[in-house]
Amino acid sequence: MKQTILFVILLANVNVFAQTEVLTNEALINELKSLKTSIQILQNENSKLKSEVGNLKSQISDANKSIESLQIQTQSNINFIAKTANDLGVKISTTETNANQKFTEVDKSVNSNALYGIIGLLSAVLLSGLLYWLLSNRQKSDKTEVLENLNETKTSIEESLVKELGKQTDLIESELKLLTQQKAESPTIAIPGADHSLALKVANEINLIEKNINLMDSKTKGLKQLQASVGKLKDNLSANGYEMPELLGKNFHQGMKVIVTSTIPDENLEKDSEVITKVLIPQVNYNDKMIQTAQIETSKG
């Protein structure tokens, strides 16, 4: 009888132990699922941060290219003005002396600022790399704060670019003064046919500045002043008989006298509608007659 009782008690203990083991395994499985979910969330956040850092590096690279292009354009402006004045035999007294001094000062300033700008851009790239490394090792860090730091770096670069473009408008204004003087001298100087090269050069430079403006945040410091300067340049160009029709954002149709370099599909547009999204070379009219055909890119729904 005692053996029977002991046997029953032993079976009961084994049954309880088996149930406890099953419960323990289920708890481990649930905990493992929870850990997998947390890891997946962290991996997704890490991928997003990598993408955002990559976008910032691309923007920094574009800004660097724009600054280098402005340096080349500045030197080209100085050489072109000097050659034009020499060919026409224009004798500029006090105005020419002041303009030449201004060109020299601006050129030195542009070179110096461009150097500092490049150093700043390299520092920004290194800073971005450091931020990425920190984010990889501290995935639970505050994502909002990191994005704010990246946006501050982008804003600083855009503000530097606005300053460089402002100096470019000063040079274009000097070119417009020379254009005005050419028109004043033309009745007394024999020129075979009308020469629009300087006016077209000015129009192309204005268009380049406008393209850079369209890429910037509307809240960038100094941007409104730069836009006002560009508007003044257009007014001065118009006073000399030249006009740059506004094409950006306009609906495109086959009857327009433009050159379409490429068309990009856009799901956000209505079906079969086509809009001008980029002006590579502006249209220029002289006394209501087109002297330069626009080259554009469009988006089509």
C-alpha positions in Angstrom: 0.0 0.0 0.0 2.8 2.4 0.9 4.5 1.6 -2.4 1.3 2.5 -4.3 1.0 5.8 -2.5 4.7 6.7 -3.2 4.2 5.8 -6.9 1.1 8.1 -7.2 3.0 11.0 -5.5 6.0 10.5 -7.9 3.7 10.6 -11.0 2.1 13.9 -9.7 5.6 15.5 -9.3 6.7 14.5 -12.8 3.4 15.9 -14.3 3.9 19.3 -12.5 7.6 19.5 -13.6 6.6 18.8 -17.2 3.9 21.6 -17.1 6.4 24.0 -15.6 8.9 23.2 -18.4 6.3 23.9 -21.1 5.4 27.2 -19.5 9.1 28.2 -19.4 9.6 27.4 -23.1 6.6 29.4 -24.1 7.9 32.4 -22.1 11.3 32.1 -23.8 9.7 32.0 -27.2 7.6 35.1 -26.5 10.6 36.9 -25.2 12.6 35.9 -28.4 9.8 37.2 -30.6 9.8 40.5 -28.7 13.6 40.8 -29.1 13.3 40.1 -32.8 10.7 42.8 -33.2 12.9 45.4 -31.4 15.9 44.5 -33.5 13.9 45.0 -36.7 12.7 48.4 -35.5 16.3 49.5 -34.8 17.4 48.2 -38.2 14.7 50.2 -39.9 15.6 53.4 -38.0 19.3 52.8 -38.8 18.5 52.5 -42.6 16.5 55.7 -42.5 19.4 57.6 -40.8 21.9 56.2 -43.4 19.6 57.5 -46.2 19.3 61.0 -44.6 23.1 61.3 -44.1 23.6 60.2 -47.7 21.2 62.9 -48.9 23.1 65.6 -46.9 26.4 64.5 -48.4 24.8 64.8 -51.9 23.6 68.4 -51.1 27.1 69.3 -49.7 28.7 68.0 -52.9 26.2 70.0 -55.1 27.0 73.2 -53.1 30.7 72.6 -53.5 30.3 72.3 -57.3 28.3 75.5 -57.4 31.0 77.5 -55.5 33.7 76.2 -57.9 31.5 77.1 -60.9 31.1 80.6 -59.5 34.8 81.0 -59.2 35.3 80.0 -62.8 32.4 82.3 -63.9 33.9 85.3 -62.0 37.2 85.0 -63.8 35.5 84.6 -67.1 33.4 87.7 -66.5 36.6 89.8 -65.9 38.3 88.5 -69.0 35.2 89.1 -71.2 34.7 92.6 -70.0 38.3 93.5 -70.6 38.3 92.0 -74.2 35.0 93.7 -75.1 36.2 97.1 -74.0 39.5 96.7 -75.9 37.7 95.7 -79.1 35.3 98.6 -79.1 38.0 101.1 -78.2 35.8 102.3 -75.3 37.6 104.8 -73.1 36.2 104.6 -69.6 37.6 107.2 -67.2 36.6 107.3 -63.6 33.9 104.6 -63.9 36.3 102.2 -65.6 38.9 102.7 -62.8 36.4 102.2 -60.1 35.0 99.1 -61.8 38.5 97.6 -62.2 39.3 98.1 -58.6 36.0 96.6 -57.6 36.6 93.5 -59.9 40.0 93.0 -58.2 38.5 93.4 -54.7 35.6 91.0 -55.5 37.9 88.5 -57.2 40.2 88.4 -54.1 37.2 88.2 -51.8 35.6 85.4 -53.9 38.9 83.4 -53.9 39.3 83.8 -50.2 35.7 83.0 -49.3 35.7 80.1 -51.7 38.7 78.6 -49.9 37.0 79.0 -46.6 33.9 77.6 -48.1 35.7 74.5 -49.3 37.3 74.0 -45.9 33.9 74.4 -44.3 32.4 71.8 -46.6 35.2 69.3 -45.9 34.6 69.9 -42.2 30.9 69.3 -42.7 31.6 66.0 -44.5 33.9 64.8 -41.7 31.2 65.9 -39.2 28.6 63.9 -41.0 30.8 60.8 -41.0 31.3 61.2 -37.2 27.6 61.6 -36.7 27.0 58.4 -38.6 29.5 56.5 -36.6 27.9 57.7 -33.4 24.5 56.8 -34.6 25.7 53.3 -35.5 26.9 52.7 -32.0 24.1 54.5 -30.2 20.9 53.5 -32.1 18.8 54.6 -29.1 20.0 58.2 -29.3 17.7 61.1 -30.0 16.9 61.0 -33.8 15.2 64.5 -33.7 18.3 66.2 -32.3 20.6 64.6 -35.0 18.3 65.7 -37.8 18.3 69.3 -36.4 22.1 69.3 -36.5 22.2 68.1 -40.1 19.6 70.8 -41.1 21.7 73.4 -39.4 24.8 72.3 -41.5 22.7 72.5 -44.7 21.4 76.0 -43.7 24.9 77.2 -43.2 26.0 76.0 -46.6 23.0 77.6 -48.3 23.7 80.9 -46.6 27.4 80.8 -47.8 26.1 80.1 -51.3 23.7 83.1 -51.2 26.7 85.4 -50.3 28.7 84.1 -53.3 25.7 84.6 -55.6 25.3 88.1 -54.3 28.9 88.9 -55.4 28.0 87.4 -58.8 25.1 89.9 -59.1 27.5 92.8 -58.5 29.7 91.6 -61.4 26.6 91.2 -63.7 25.5 94.8 -62.8 28.9 96.0 -64.0 28.4 94.1 -67.2 25.1 95.8 -67.7 26.7 99.2 -67.2 29.1 98.3 -70.0 26.2 97.1 -72.1 24.5 100.5 -71.6 27.7 102.3 -72.6 28.0 100.1 -75.7 24.5 101.1 -76.8 25.4 104.8 -76.2 28.6 104.5 -78.2 27.1 102.4 -81.1 25.9 105.4 -83.2 29.5 106.7 -83.4 31.3 103.4 -83.8 31.0 101.3 -86.9 29.8 97.8 -85.9 28.7 95.4 -88.7 25.4 94.1 -87.4 24.0 94.1 -83.9 26.2 92.4 -81.3 24.1 90.7 -78.6 26.8 88.5 -77.1 27.2 90.5 -73.9 23.4 90.7 -73.3 23.1 86.9 -73.9 25.9 86.3 -71.5 24.2 88.4 -68.8 20.9 86.6 -69.4 22.5 83.2 -69.1 24.2 84.2 -65.8 20.9 85.5 -64.4 19.3 82.2 -65.3 22.1 80.2 -63.5 21.5 82.3 -60.3 17.8 81.7 -60.5 18.3 77.9 -60.8 20.4 77.9 -57.6 17.8 80.0 -55.8 15.1 77.5 -56.7 17.0 74.7 -55.0 17.2 76.6 -51.7 14.9 76.8 -48.7 12.7 79.9 -48.9 13.7 80.8 -45.3 17.5 80.9 -46.1 19.1 84.1 -44.7 19.7 86.7 -47.4 17.7 84.9 -50.1 15.0 87.6 -50.4 17.7 90.3 -50.9 19.3 88.1 -53.5 16.0 87.7 -55.3 15.5 91.4 -55.3 18.9 91.9 -56.8 18.1 89.5 -59.6 14.8 91.3 -60.3 16.8 94.6 -60.5 19.2 93.0 -63.0 16.3 91.9 -65.2 14.8 95.4 -65.1 18.2 96.9 -66.2 18.4 94.3 -69.0 14.8 95.2 -70.1 15.8 98.9 -70.1 18.4 98.0 -72.8 15.7 96.4 -74.9 16.2 92.7 -73.8 13.6 90.5 -72.2 13.7 87.1 -70.5 10.2 85.6 -70.7 9.2 83.5 -67.6 9.0 79.8 -68.6 9.6 77.9 -65.3 6.4 76.3 -64.1 4.4 77.1 -67.2 2.3 74.5 -69.1 4.1 73.1 -72.2 2.5 72.6 -75.5 3.8 71.6 -78.9 3.5 75.0 -80.5 6.1 76.6 -78.2 9.3 77.7 -79.8 11.7 76.0 -77.4 14.1 73.0 -77.4 13.0 70.2 -75.1 16.1 68.3 -73.9 14.3 65.7 -71.8 10.9 64.8 -70.4 10.5 63.1 -67.0 7.3 61.1 -66.0 5.5 62.6 -63.0 2.7 60.7 -61.3 1.6 63.8 -59.4 0.6 65.6 -62.6 -2.7 65.1 -64.4 -2.7 62.6 -67.3 -1.3 64.1 -70.5 -0.4 67.4 -68.8 3.1 68.7 -69.3 4.9 71.4 -67.2 8.3 73.1 -67.7 10.3 72.1 -64.6 13.8 73.4 -65.5 15.2 76.1 -67.8 18.7 75.2 -68.9 19.2 78.1 -71.3 16.7 81.1 -71.1 14.8 82.6 -74.0 15.9 86.1 -74.8 14.0 88.6 -76.9 15.4 91.9 -78.2 12.8 94.5 -79.1 10.1 91.8 -79.1 12.1 89.5 -81.4 13.6 86.3 -80.1 17.4 86.2 -80.4 18.0 83.1 -78.3 15.8 79.9 -78.1 15.2 78.4 -74.7 16.3 74.9 -73.8 14.1 73.3 -71.2 13.2 70.1 -69.3 9.6 69.1 -68.7 7.6 66.7 -66.5 4.6 64.8 -67.9 1.7 63.2 -66.2 
